[in-house]
Amino acid sequence: MAQTVLDIDDLTAPVLDPIQRQVLEHMAAVSVELDPATLIDEAIERTGMDDFGPGDFRPRLEAYAAAVDADSGNTNLNRLIIRNRIIRLLSQRLLLADLLRRYPEIHAIEIESPFIVVGLPRSGTTHLVNLIAADTRRRALPYWESQEPFPYLGEGPDVGGVDPRFTRSVEEHESAKMMTPLVQAMHDRFPQAIEEEVELLDLDFASYVLEWHARVPQWRDFYLGLDQREHYGYLRTVLQALTFLRGPRQWVLKSPQHCEQLGPLMQTFPDATVAFTHRDPVAVIQSAVTMLAYGDRMRRKEIDPEGLVEYWIDRIERLLRACVRDRELIGADRSVDIPFHQLNGNEISILETLYECNGTELTPEASAAFQSYLDANPRGKHGQVRYDLARDFGRTPEEIRARFAFYFDRFDVRAEV
C-alpha cells in the first residue's frame, strides 16, 4: 500500500484553522503566572500533601520557571501548558514521597538487567523500545503512565476497569490531535506508546526535556551544570516505586538525554544492556526541527526557523560529542551499536544479539510478539512527511553535515539527505 506523503507547505508561515485561531485568541487575554511558590501551593492543595521528599528541588524549580519566563516568544497557551506541567510534576513528586513513606520496602527493589536504548531523537529509538516492550517479561513506561506515574489517593479504576489516568491521557491526546493533527505522522505519542523515562527525571526538575517545550538556553546551561548522579538516582527510585505498583522488574528504557549522561546512567544501572542507535545527524535535525516548527504554530507567537535549526544543530552536536567521548564506558559485552540503515528489516537479528548480551533467553513467545509488532507497525504507518531543509530553514545538508565529521568517523553512519 502506497504511503501518504504529507507536505507542510505553511510550516514557517502557518495558516491556522478556525479552532486554532479561536484557542489562541482566547488565551491571549489570559494571564499565566509561573511563580514557583504559587505552583507549589497549588500542588499541595491538589494532593492534600506537603512532603516533597528528600533533597531540595526548589532551586531547580526556580531555574525551570525562570527559563520559561525568559522566553518571550511563548504564546499564553504554551505558558499555560507548561504551568500545568509543573503543577503535575510537583503533585507527582508529593505522591511519590507519600508512597515511599508508607512502603519503605520499595527502596530494596532491584531494577534487574534493564535494556536501555540510547540514541538521537528520530534515530529509531522509539521503534526499538516499543518493539522490545512487546516482550511481556519486560516492564516499560507507556505515555499515559509517564505523565501521571502515581495515582491520587482514593482514585482507582472505573467500573469498566479503566485507570482514570489513562482516560485523562486519551482526552489530552485527542485534544492535541485537533490542535496539531500532523504530529501523528512525525511522532505520535498516543497513550499506550512507550515513552522516555526522561519524563520521570523531570519530576526532579533535572532533565533536558524542557528544551522541547520552549526556547530555554538558560535552562540548557543550568541542566548541563547539574551533577546527574544524584538525579539518575532519583530516577531509579521512581522506577522502583513503579515496579512496586506494577511489575515485572526487568525494564526497557530509552532517552536521547542518555547520550550526554552515560557516566551517571551506568553508575545507576551497572548491569544494563545498552543499545545505541546511530543515524545521519542531518536527517535527525531535519526531522526534529520540522516537527518542532509545526507544533510552534500553537506554542509560539512567531515561527523562527533560523533560530530553531541553529539551536538544534548545536544541541545535537553536544549530545553526540558527549556520546563519542564516553562510548567506551560501556563494554562490548554489554552494548550494541545499531546503524539506522540496518534497523528496519533487520530487527529480529538485532534483538537476538541484544538478548544474548543481556543473558536473557529469546523465547518463541517473545519472538512471535516481536514479529506481531513489526507486522502491525510498518514505517510510515501514519504517512510520510516531506522534509525540505533549504525551503523551510535556509540550510543545506552539506553545511550541517560538516559539523559532524567526528561522529561519522566513529560510527557506521550513512548520509541520508
MARZAVO-65612 format. One record per residue (C-alpha): y, z, x. Coordinates in steps of 0.05 Angstrom, whole numbers, padded with zeros to 5 digits, always signed. Layout:
N
YZX ...
END
This chain:
417
+00000+00000+00000 +00068-00020+00028 +00116+00036+00045 +00183+00042+00011 +00238+00031+00062 +00300+00074+00049 +00366+00051+00079 +00420+00104+00071 +00480+00058+00075 +00531+00112+00057 +00506+00162+00109 +00573+00175+00142 +00618+00158+00083 +00577+00187+00025 +00584+00163-00046 +00569+00224-00088 +00537+00221-00156 +00569+00258-00215 +00526+00320-00208 +00541+00327-00133 +00616+00319-00145 +00615+00369-00202 +00579+00422-00159 +00626+00414-00100 +00688+00414-00144 +00666+00477-00180 +00651+00512-00114 +00718+00492-00083 +00753+00544-00125 +00705+00600-00107 +00720+00649-00052 +00659+00662-00008 +00666+00723+00037 +00619+00738+00095 +00639+00809+00113 +00576+00840+00145 +00588+00909+00114 +00592+00879+00045 +00529+00838+00056 +00492+00900+00079 +00514+00938+00018 +00490+00882-00028 +00422+00882+00005 +00417+00957-00003 +00436+00951-00076 +00386+00895-00087 +00327+00933-00058 +00345+01005-00071 +00331+01019+00003 +00376+01034+00063 +00329+01038+00123 +00332+00973+00163 +00282+00996+00214 +00287+01010+00289 +00337+00974+00332 +00410+00957+00320 +00413+00888+00289 +00486+00896+00268 +00519+00864+00329 +00474+00803+00318 +00491+00801+00244 +00565+00804+00261 +00558+00747+00310 +00518+00707+00259 +00570+00715+00204 +00628+00704+00252 +00599+00638+00275 +00595+00613+00204 +00666+00637+00190 +00690+00599+00251 +00661+00534+00224 +00719+00509+00182 +00682+00446+00162 +00634+00482+00115 +00640+00469+00041 +00643+00531-00002 +00574+00510-00028 +00546+00516+00042 +00581+00581+00055 +00550+00609-00009 +00481+00583+00011 +00488+00617+00079 +00515+00681+00047 +00455+00684+00001 +00410+00671+00060 +00440+00730+00099 +00431+00777+00039 +00359+00753+00032 +00345+00765+00106 +00375+00835+00102 +00335+00850+00039 +00271+00827+00071 +00285+00869+00132 +00292+00930+00086 +00227+00914+00050 +00191+00907+00117 +00216+00974+00142 +00192+01007+00078 +00124+00974+00083 +00116+00997+00155 +00136+01068+00136 +00084+01071+00081 +00029+01037+00121 +00037+01053+00195 -00032+01026+00209 +00000+00956+00206 +00022+00965+00278 -00052+00967+00300 -00069+00899+00270 -00085+00847+00323 -00059+00776+00319 -00122+00743+00346 -00120+00679+00388 -00067+00641+00349 -00056+00567+00353 +00018+00554+00369 +00047+00484+00362 +00107+00474+00407 +00149+00411+00407 +00215+00380+00388 +00234+00374+00315 +00210+00307+00287 +00155+00302+00341 +00094+00312+00297 +00094+00389+00297 +00097+00393+00221 +00040+00344+00214 -00003+00381+00264 +00009+00451+00238 -00005+00431+00166 -00068+00397+00190 -00094+00458+00228 -00076+00502+00168 -00126+00463+00126 -00179+00505+00162 -00183+00565+00114 -00203+00611+00171 -00131+00606+00195 -00071+00644+00168 -00009+00602+00161 +00061+00611+00134 +00077+00569+00072 +00150+00555+00059 +00155+00599-00002 +00129+00658+00037 +00174+00644+00096 +00235+00653+00051 +00211+00718+00019 +00155+00747+00063 +00153+00813+00027 +00154+00826-00048 +00203+00872-00081 +00174+00938-00102 +00145+00933-00172 +00145+00857-00171 +00077+00824-00177 +00043+00761-00204 +00059+00740-00275 +00007+00735-00330 -00016+00668-00300 -00026+00700-00232 +00034+00664-00201 +00075+00702-00150 +00149+00705-00172 +00169+00689-00100 +00132+00623-00107 +00165+00610-00174 +00234+00620-00144 +00217+00573-00087 +00196+00519-00135 +00262+00526-00172 +00302+00522-00107 +00262+00461-00085 +00276+00424-00150 +00350+00441-00143 +00351+00415-00072 +00317+00350-00092 +00372+00340-00144 +00427+00351-00092 +00396+00312-00034 +00337+00272-00061 +00323+00231+00001 +00308+00292+00044 +00237+00288+00017 +00225+00225+00056 +00250+00257+00121 +00225+00329+00118 +00200+00354+00051 +00199+00430+00052 +00161+00437-00012 +00138+00508-00029 +00066+00501-00005 +00083+00464+00060 +00071+00504+00124 +00137+00528+00153 +00162+00552+00220 +00159+00626+00238 +00230+00617+00265 +00247+00636+00193 +00215+00703+00207 +00252+00711+00273 +00315+00703+00233 +00301+00769+00199 +00322+00798+00266 +00383+00752+00270 +00357+00725+00335 +00335+00653+00325 +00366+00584+00333 +00355+00566+00260 +00429+00576+00240 +00445+00514+00282 +00410+00472+00229 +00454+00501+00173 +00524+00496+00203 +00562+00475+00266 +00557+00540+00305 +00563+00530+00380 +00585+00602+00389 +00521+00625+00355 +00480+00579+00401 +00512+00612+00461 +00502+00682+00434 +00429+00668+00417 +00416+00639+00486 +00441+00703+00517 +00392+00748+00479 +00330+00779+00511 +00279+00746+00467 +00222+00791+00488 +00249+00843+00440 +00256+00794+00383 +00189+00760+00392 +00160+00830+00390 +00194+00837+00322 +00162+00771+00301 +00094+00798+00319 +00107+00859+00275 +00126+00814+00217 +00061+00775+00227 +00022+00840+00229 +00053+00860+00162 +00038+00793+00131 -00034+00797+00156 -00039+00866+00124 -00017+00838+00058 -00060+00775+00062 -00108+00756+00119 -00141+00727+00159 -00118+00750+00228 -00120+00683+00264 -00053+00648+00255 -00029+00578+00265 +00045+00578+00284 +00097+00527+00305 +00170+00521+00323 +00214+00477+00367 +00250+00540+00388 +00190+00560+00429 +00205+00502+00477 +00260+00545+00508 +00225+00612+00498 +00157+00601+00529 +00161+00665+00571 +00173+00712+00511 +00124+00671+00469 +00066+00680+00518 +00084+00752+00533 +00079+00766+00458 +00017+00724+00445 -00020+00722+00512 -00086+00695+00483 -00053+00638+00445 -00075+00566+00450 -00013+00522+00454 -00008+00450+00430 +00052+00414+00459 +00075+00352+00422 +00117+00301+00461 +00159+00245+00433 +00215+00199+00456 +00277+00243+00451 +00317+00184+00425 +00271+00178+00365 +00275+00253+00354 +00351+00254+00358 +00358+00193+00314 +00314+00223+00260 +00344+00293+00264 +00417+00272+00261 +00404+00223+00205 +00371+00279+00164 +00428+00327+00181 +00483+00277+00165 +00451+00262+00098 +00449+00336+00080 +00520+00343+00104 +00546+00307+00042 +00537+00374+00008 +00545+00421+00067 +00608+00394+00098 +00678+00373+00078 +00674+00312+00122 +00618+00278+00159 +00628+00279+00235 +00575+00231+00262 +00602+00231+00333 +00605+00306+00338 +00537+00313+00304 +00500+00267+00351 +00534+00295+00413 +00515+00367+00393 +00442+00349+00383 +00435+00306+00446 +00458+00367+00484 +00414+00415+00444 +00351+00373+00452 +00365+00367+00526 +00370+00442+00532 +00304+00451+00495 +00268+00400+00538 +00295+00424+00605 +00270+00494+00589 +00203+00466+00568 +00195+00426+00632 +00216+00487+00673 +00167+00535+00640 +00109+00490+00620 +00065+00517+00676 +00068+00587+00646 +00010+00565+00601 -00052+00544+00639 -00091+00480+00625 -00148+00521+00597 -00103+00547+00541 -00060+00487+00525 -00059+00413+00508 -00004+00361+00515 -00004+00312+00457 +00038+00248+00463 +00065+00226+00396 +00036+00156+00404 -00033+00187+00407 -00025+00235+00349 -00031+00190+00288 -00102+00165+00280 -00129+00208+00336 -00123+00277+00304 -00196+00296+00300 -00209+00287+00374 -00145+00326+00389 -00169+00382+00344 -00236+00383+00379 -00201+00395+00446 -00155+00448+00416 -00213+00486+00384 -00252+00484+00449 -00192+00514+00486 -00187+00567+00433 -00260+00585+00435 -00267+00572+00361 -00324+00533+00330 -00302+00469+00295 -00347+00475+00235 -00368+00418+00188 -00327+00452+00134 -00265+00453+00177 -00275+00380+00197 -00282+00360+00125 -00218+00398+00107 -00181+00362+00163 -00203+00294+00140 -00185+00310+00068 -00115+00330+00090 -00107+00266+00131 -00130+00223+00073 -00081+00256+00026 -00021+00255+00073 -00011+00188+00107 +00051+00178+00149 +00110+00155+00107 +00079+00183+00043 +00148+00192+00011 +00178+00129+00040 +00204+00108+00108 +00277+00118+00126 +00311+00061+00164 +00349+00091+00223 +00409+00058+00257 +00439+00096+00315 +00492+00043+00331 +00515+00034+00259 +00517+00106+00238 +00531+00144+00303 +00561+00093+00351 +00507+00106+00405 +00455+00061+00436 +00384+00084+00451 +00393+00067+00525 +00453+00112+00536 +00418+00171+00502 +00352+00159+00537 +00386+00160+00605 +00397+00235+00595 +00322+00248+00591 +00291+00216+00653 +00267+00285+00675 +00225+00290+00611 +00194+00221+00617 +00177+00236+00689 +00140+00299+00669 +00101+00279+00607 +00066+00218+00577 +00123+00196+00532 +00137+00125+00508 +00203+00096+00487 +00202+00081+00412 +00273+00060+00395 
END
